[in-house]
C-alpha cells in the first residue's frame, strides 16, 4: 500500500434525492464508475480487490433509502488514481429485476482532505455507514448488534494490519455516554435481492468512536474504514466535529 490515499464526496443539488431499495445498487453504481475511471474489475471487486469503502448519506423510510450524497474512500494508491478521475455521470446503474435506477450524473464532486491529527493523536469520528462485525467461531455468520460485545480495537487492527502488511496498533473505543443512552444501536441493512425474491440483510452498528494511535494508523482507518464488508458500504467514518453534512 502506497502513501497516496483518496476520498471524495458526490453531492446531488439541494432538494434532489435518489431512491434505492437494496444497497448493492449503490455498490454496483460505484463499481461501474471506478472501472470507467480506469480501475480493473479485479481491483474493485472480489476477494483480492483493493480496499475501499463508501457511505450513502440520507435516510430510510418504509424500506426505501433516499440518498443525497455518497462518500467514497480508499487507502489504495491504485484506486486513489481512479477516484481522482471518477466522473459523476458514471455513477449510474439500472436494474430491471427490481425496477431500480440510481443516477448521480447531476452531482458535484469534491475531494475531502485528510483529518488534522497529531502524531500520536486521536480522532473523534462518526460511523457514516454502520460497522459490520460477525461473531468469531460460528459456522453460520452471526452479526453482532452491540459494540460492547467485541474488542473493537483488536477487530480493527487485525483487518488494517492485513491491508498494509504491517502491525497496526489503534485503540478504537465507542462513546460511553452514547452506548448508555442508546443500548440498541444496530441497524438492519438490506444488501441485495436474492434469486428467490427475498432480501439479504447485514446488521451493522452505529455510534460515535474515539480512535487513538499513530497518525499513520489513524489515516489508514479514516480512508479504509472499520469492520467487515467495507467494499459493500459498511464502516465508512466521518469526523464527529463536522457531522454528516449535506
N, C-alpha and C positions, 0 to 999 in steps of 0.2 A: 504494500500500500504506500503510495507516494504522499508527498506533502499537500498536493492540491486537493481541496475539498470544495464542494459547491452546494448551494442551497438557493432555491428560487421560490417565488410566490406568484401564482397566477390569480388575478382578481377580476371577476366579472364587473361590469359597470354597476354603479349603485342602483338597487332596485331590481337587478337581474339575478335570477336563480336558475340552477339546473337540477332536475329531479332524477333520482335513481332508486331502484329497489334493492339491488344487491351490490356489495362493494367491489366485486370483481369487474363491474362495468367501468368504474373509475380506474382500477388497476390496468385493465386492458387498454383504455384510452391513453394512459401514461406510457405504457409499454410501446404502443404504436408511435407515440411522439418521440420517445427516446431512440427507437430504431430508425425513424425518419431522420433524426438528427445525427445519425452516424454510428450509433451503437449496434452491435450484433445481437441477434436473438439470444445466443448463449451467454452474453454478458449481462442480460437483463432478466431472463427467466431460467428456471431450472436449478438443480442442486449446486452447480458450480458457478452460478451467476455472481456478479459483483454485488456488494452490499448497497442497498438504498432503501429509503422509506418515504412514506407520504402521509399527509393528513388532509381530510376533507373538512373544510370549515363551513359550518352551517348547523342544521338541526334535523331531527327526525320527528315525524308525526304520522300516526296511523300506518306504520311500516313503510313509509316512503321518506327517503332522505332528500333534503334540499340543501344544495351546496352553492356558496357564492365565491369560494376560493380554494385553491389547492396549494399546499406547501410540499415541495419535492426536494429531498435532501440526500446527499451521498458523500461518503468519505473516500470514494474511489477516484483515482486520477483519470481512469478511462471514462467513467460516466460523468465526471465533472466537465469534461470537454463536451459531451453530448448535451448536458444541461445548459451549457453556455449557448449552444446552437439551437436549442429547442424552440419551436415556434408554436404559439397558442393554437393556431389553426390545425395543427396536427394532433392536438388533444381532443380527439373526436372518435366516437365508437358507436355503431348502431348494432342492435341485436334483435333480430326478428322474432326469436323464440319467446322473448319476454316483452316485446314491444317497447324496448327502451332505447333511448338515444341520449348520449352525453356529448355536448359540444361546447368547447371553450374557445372557439375561434374569435369571439368578441373580447376576450380577456386581455388585460395588460399584464406584462411580466416584469418583475423586478428581482434583483439579486439581494439576498438577505446577508448582511455582514456577520462575521463570527461574533459571538458574545465577548465582551471585555471581561477578562478574569486574570487574576494574579497567578503566579507560579511558585508554590502550590496555591490553590484557591478554592472557591466554592461557587456554585450556581444554584439559584432558586428557579425551578422550572415547573411548567405545567405539562400535562400529557395532552397534546393536541389531538392525538389519536390514542385509544386505550392500549395499555400494556397487556400483552397476552403471555401468560406463563402456564405451563402444564405441570401437573404433579409428577415428580420423578418416580420411577419404579413401577408404573402401572402399564399393563399391556394395552388397554384402551385409553386413548388420550382423554385426560380429565382436566379441564381448565380450572385454574384457581380463581376464586372470587373475592379474596381479601388479601391485601398486600402484607398484612401481618402474619400470613400463613407461610411466608417464604423468606429466605435470606436474599433480599433483593440485590445486595452488593455482590454476593457470590454468583448469582444468576447472570448479572450484567457483566461481571469480569470474565466469566468463562467464555461467553459469546464474543465479547470485544477482543479478548486475547486471541481467540481463534481467527478473527478477521485480520488482525495486523501481525500475527505471528510473533508476538512478544507478550510479556506479562503486563496486564492492565490491573491497576490496584485502586479502583474507585470505591468510595463509600457512597451508597445510594440509600437515602432514608426518606420514607414518606412523612409528610407533615403530620405531627402527632395530634394537633388540635382538629385538623380536618378529619382524620380517621375516627376520633372520638365523636365528632358531630355527625359523621357520615359512615357508620359501620357498614352500610350496604353501598359500596362504591363500584360495583361491577355493572357492565352493560352487555347486552346480547347483540352481537353484530351479525347480520345476515351477509355471508360472504359470497354465496353463489346459489344458483338454482340447479339442482341435480336433474338427471335424466328422468327420474320417476316423478318429477314435478315438485318435490319437496325442496325446502331451502336448507342449506348447510349453514351452521352458526359457529361462531367463535365467541367465547366470553372474554372480555377484556376488563381491565381495572383502570380507574381514573382517580388521580389525586395529585396535589402539588408535591414536589420532591425537592430534597436538598442533595446536591451532588458535591462531593469534595474530593480533591486529588490533584495531580499534576495538571498543568494547563493542557499538555498534550492529550492526556486521557479525557479531560473534560470536553475538549473539542471533538474528540473521537465519538463520544457518546452523543454530543449535540448533533453531529452530522449523520451518524449511523443509526441512532435510535436505540431503544432498550427492549429487551424481551424477544419473543418468538414472532415469526410471521411478519417481520418488519416490511418486507417487499410487498406484502398484501395489505399494507395500510395500517399497521399497528406500531405503537411505541415511538412515534414522532414527538419530539419535545419542542416546547416554546418557552420563552423567558417569562417567569411569573410577573415581573415588573411591567411587562408590556401587554399582558393579557393575550386574548386570541386575536383581536383586531378585526377589521373589516376588509 
